[in-house]
Amino acid sequence: MSNPVVKLTGLTRSFEQGGIKIDVLRGVDLVIEPGEIVALLGPSGSGKSTMLQAVGLLEGGFGGSIEIGGTDASSLPSDGRTELRRNHLGFVYQFHHLLPDFNAVENVVLPQLVVGKPRAQAEKRAEELLNSLGLGHRLTHRPSQLSGGEQQRVAVARALVNRPELVLADEPTGNLDEATADKVFEEFLGLVRGLGSAALVATHNERLAARMDRVLRLHEGRLG
C-alpha cells in the first residue's frame, strides 16, 4: 500500500499582531491519497493560503507534523525541505508569477533544468504540454504578450511539467473572468488527472469545488 501524498497531524500556526496572538491554524489533521483532488474552501482570511504554505514547505513556524510521500518534512533541514519540494510538489498561484524576460516555452523549460533534465528533452516536453493547453501558436511569446488566461495556462504547464505527486493551487483562476476561469480550471483538472497527480486547491468558489473529489472547509482554524 502506498503512502499518502500528504499527511498533516495537529498542524498549528500562530502570529503576533499588535501584541495579540492570533491562531490561524488550530490543530489541522489531513490525509490526501495519491491521485486525489481536494478542494479547500473558506472565506478570505480563513487561513487557506497559510495551510498551503505549510504543505508546500515554504516557510517555518508551524507546529505539528507534515509528511510528504511518507517523509516527515518537519524534521528535515532547510536543504532537505527544498529537495522534497522540488522533487514532489508543483505550485499554481492566483497570479501567474511567470518570468517576464522569458517566453512561454522558456518558463516551462526552467523547472525541468533545475531537476537535471537535458535542455532538448525539456524543450520538447514544454512544447507538448503547452500545445495540449492550446498555446501552440504562443510558444515564443513573453508573458506581457499573452492574455490573462494564456498566462495562467503557462503557469499551469510550469507547475505540472515535472509530473509532481502533489499540486498545490491557491485560487488558481481567481484573477480571471468567469468564462475564462471555467475553461482554464477544466484544463487544469484534466491535466492533473491525466498525470495521476494529487492536488489541494484553495478556493472560495463553491462551483469549482464541486468538480473535485472531496471538499474540505477551513473554519476558525480547523477543517470540517
C-alpha positions as CSV (number, residue, x, y, z in Angstrom):
1,M,0.0,0.0,0.0
2,S,1.4,3.4,-1.0
3,N,2.0,6.2,1.4
4,P,-0.4,9.2,1.4
5,V,0.8,12.0,-0.7
6,V,0.3,14.3,2.3
7,K,-0.4,13.7,6.0
8,L,-0.9,16.6,8.4
9,T,-1.1,15.8,12.1
10,G,-2.0,18.5,14.6
11,L,-0.8,21.4,12.3
12,T,-0.8,24.8,14.1
13,R,0.2,28.3,13.1
14,S,0.0,31.5,15.2
15,F,1.0,35.1,14.5
16,E,1.6,38.0,16.8
17,Q,-0.1,41.2,15.7
18,G,-0.1,44.3,17.9
19,G,0.9,42.2,20.9
20,I,-2.0,39.9,20.4
21,K,-1.6,36.2,19.5
22,I,-3.7,35.1,16.5
23,D,-4.2,31.4,16.0
24,V,-4.7,30.8,12.3
25,L,-4.5,27.0,12.2
26,R,-5.6,25.2,15.3
27,G,-4.7,21.5,15.0
28,V,-5.4,20.6,11.4
29,D,-5.4,16.9,10.5
30,L,-5.5,15.9,6.8
31,V,-4.6,12.9,4.6
32,I,-4.5,13.1,0.8
33,E,-4.1,9.9,-1.1
34,P,-2.3,9.6,-4.5
35,G,-4.4,10.9,-7.3
36,E,-7.0,12.6,-5.1
37,I,-8.1,16.1,-5.9
38,V,-9.2,18.0,-2.8
39,A,-10.9,21.4,-2.6
40,L,-10.1,23.6,0.4
41,L,-12.9,26.1,0.8
42,G,-13.0,29.1,3.1
43,P,-13.6,32.8,3.0
44,S,-10.7,35.2,2.6
45,G,-8.6,35.3,5.7
46,S,-9.6,31.9,6.9
47,G,-6.1,30.5,6.6
48,K,-6.2,28.7,3.3
49,S,-3.0,30.2,2.0
50,T,-1.3,29.7,5.3
51,M,-2.2,26.0,5.1
52,L,-0.9,25.7,1.5
53,Q,2.4,27.4,2.6
54,A,2.7,24.7,5.3
55,V,2.1,21.8,2.9
56,G,4.4,23.4,0.3
57,L,7.2,23.7,2.9
58,L,7.5,27.4,2.0
59,E,8.1,28.7,5.5
60,G,8.6,27.7,9.1
61,G,6.9,28.4,12.3
62,F,4.3,25.6,12.2
63,G,3.6,23.2,14.9
64,G,2.6,19.6,14.4
65,S,3.9,17.3,11.7
66,I,3.9,17.4,7.9
67,E,4.6,14.2,5.9
68,I,5.1,14.4,2.2
69,G,5.1,10.9,0.5
70,G,5.9,9.3,3.8
71,T,8.8,11.6,4.6
72,D,8.5,13.7,7.8
73,A,9.3,17.1,6.5
74,S,9.1,18.7,9.9
75,S,12.4,17.1,10.9
76,L,14.3,17.9,7.7
77,P,16.9,20.7,7.4
78,S,16.3,23.5,5.0
79,D,18.1,21.9,2.1
80,G,16.2,18.6,2.7
81,R,12.8,20.5,2.6
82,T,14.0,22.3,-0.6
83,E,14.8,19.0,-2.3
84,L,11.4,17.5,-1.2
85,R,9.6,20.5,-2.5
86,R,11.5,20.5,-5.8
87,N,11.0,16.7,-6.5
88,H,7.5,16.2,-5.3
89,L,5.4,19.4,-5.5
90,G,4.1,21.8,-8.1
91,F,2.6,25.2,-7.4
92,V,-0.1,27.3,-9.1
93,Y,-1.0,30.7,-7.7
94,Q,-3.7,33.3,-8.4
95,F,-1.2,35.4,-10.1
96,H,1.0,33.6,-12.7
97,H,4.4,34.8,-11.4
98,L,6.0,34.0,-14.8
99,L,9.5,35.3,-15.5
100,P,8.8,38.4,-17.7
101,D,12.0,38.2,-19.8
102,F,11.4,34.5,-20.8
103,N,8.9,33.3,-23.4
104,A,6.3,30.6,-22.7
105,V,8.5,27.7,-23.6
106,E,11.4,29.0,-21.6
107,N,9.2,29.5,-18.5
108,V,8.2,25.8,-18.7
109,V,11.7,24.6,-19.5
110,L,13.4,26.2,-16.5
111,P,11.9,24.0,-13.7
112,Q,13.0,20.9,-15.8
113,L,16.6,22.2,-16.0
114,V,16.6,22.6,-12.2
115,V,16.0,18.9,-11.7
116,G,18.7,18.0,-14.3
117,K,16.8,17.2,-17.5
118,P,18.7,17.8,-20.8
119,R,17.6,21.0,-22.5
120,A,16.4,19.3,-25.7
121,Q,14.2,17.0,-23.7
122,A,12.9,19.8,-21.6
123,E,12.0,21.9,-24.6
124,K,10.2,19.0,-26.2
125,R,8.2,18.3,-23.0
126,A,7.4,22.1,-22.6
127,E,6.1,22.4,-26.2
128,E,4.0,19.2,-25.8
129,L,2.4,20.5,-22.6
130,L,1.7,24.0,-23.9
131,N,0.3,22.5,-27.1
132,S,-2.1,20.4,-25.1
133,L,-3.3,23.7,-23.4
134,G,-4.0,25.3,-26.8
135,L,-0.9,27.5,-26.7
136,G,1.0,26.0,-29.7
137,H,0.8,29.4,-31.5
138,R,2.1,31.3,-28.5
139,L,5.2,29.4,-27.6
140,T,7.7,32.2,-28.2
141,H,5.6,35.0,-26.7
142,R,6.6,36.6,-23.5
143,P,4.1,37.0,-20.6
144,S,3.4,40.6,-21.5
145,Q,2.2,39.4,-24.9
146,L,-0.2,36.9,-23.5
147,S,-3.8,37.3,-22.2
148,G,-4.6,36.6,-18.6
149,G,-5.9,33.1,-19.4
150,E,-2.9,32.3,-21.6
151,Q,-0.5,33.4,-18.8
152,Q,-2.3,31.2,-16.3
153,R,-2.1,28.2,-18.7
154,V,1.6,28.7,-18.9
155,A,1.7,28.8,-15.1
156,V,-0.2,25.5,-15.0
157,A,2.2,23.9,-17.5
158,R,5.1,25.1,-15.4
159,A,3.6,23.5,-12.3
160,L,2.9,20.2,-13.9
161,V,5.8,19.8,-16.2
162,N,7.9,17.7,-13.8
163,R,4.9,15.4,-13.0
164,P,4.7,16.3,-9.3
165,E,3.0,13.9,-6.9
166,L,1.1,16.8,-5.5
167,V,0.0,20.1,-7.0
168,L,-0.8,23.0,-4.6
169,A,-3.1,25.6,-6.2
170,D,-4.1,28.8,-4.4
171,E,-7.1,30.4,-6.1
172,P,-5.6,29.4,-9.4
173,T,-8.3,31.1,-11.5
174,G,-9.3,33.8,-9.1
175,N,-7.8,36.6,-11.3
176,L,-9.7,35.6,-14.4
177,D,-13.2,36.3,-15.7
178,E,-15.8,33.6,-15.1
179,A,-15.8,32.1,-18.6
180,T,-12.0,32.0,-18.8
181,A,-11.7,30.7,-15.3
182,D,-14.1,27.8,-16.1
183,K,-12.1,26.8,-19.2
184,V,-8.7,27.1,-17.6
185,F,-9.8,25.2,-14.5
186,E,-11.3,22.4,-16.6
187,E,-7.9,22.1,-18.5
188,F,-6.1,22.2,-15.1
189,L,-8.2,19.3,-13.7
190,G,-7.8,17.3,-16.9
191,L,-4.0,17.6,-16.9
192,V,-3.8,16.8,-13.1
193,R,-6.0,13.7,-13.6
194,G,-4.1,12.7,-16.7
195,L,-0.8,12.7,-14.8
196,G,-2.3,10.9,-11.9
197,S,-1.2,13.7,-9.5
198,A,-3.0,14.6,-6.4
199,A,-4.0,18.3,-5.8
200,L,-5.0,20.5,-3.0
201,V,-6.8,23.5,-4.4
202,A,-7.7,26.5,-2.2
203,T,-10.7,28.4,-3.4
204,H,-13.8,30.3,-2.3
205,N,-15.7,29.2,-5.4
206,E,-18.3,26.5,-4.5
207,R,-19.0,25.7,-8.1
208,L,-15.3,24.9,-8.9
209,A,-15.0,23.0,-5.6
210,A,-17.9,20.7,-6.7
211,R,-15.8,19.4,-9.6
212,M,-13.2,17.9,-7.3
213,D,-13.1,14.6,-5.5
214,R,-13.6,15.9,-2.0
215,V,-14.4,19.3,-0.4
216,L,-12.9,20.4,2.9
217,R,-13.9,23.6,4.7
218,L,-11.5,25.6,6.8
219,H,-13.3,27.5,9.6
220,E,-11.8,29.1,12.7
221,G,-8.5,27.3,12.0
222,R,-10.0,23.8,11.8
223,L,-11.1,21.5,9.0
224,G,-14.7,20.4,8.7
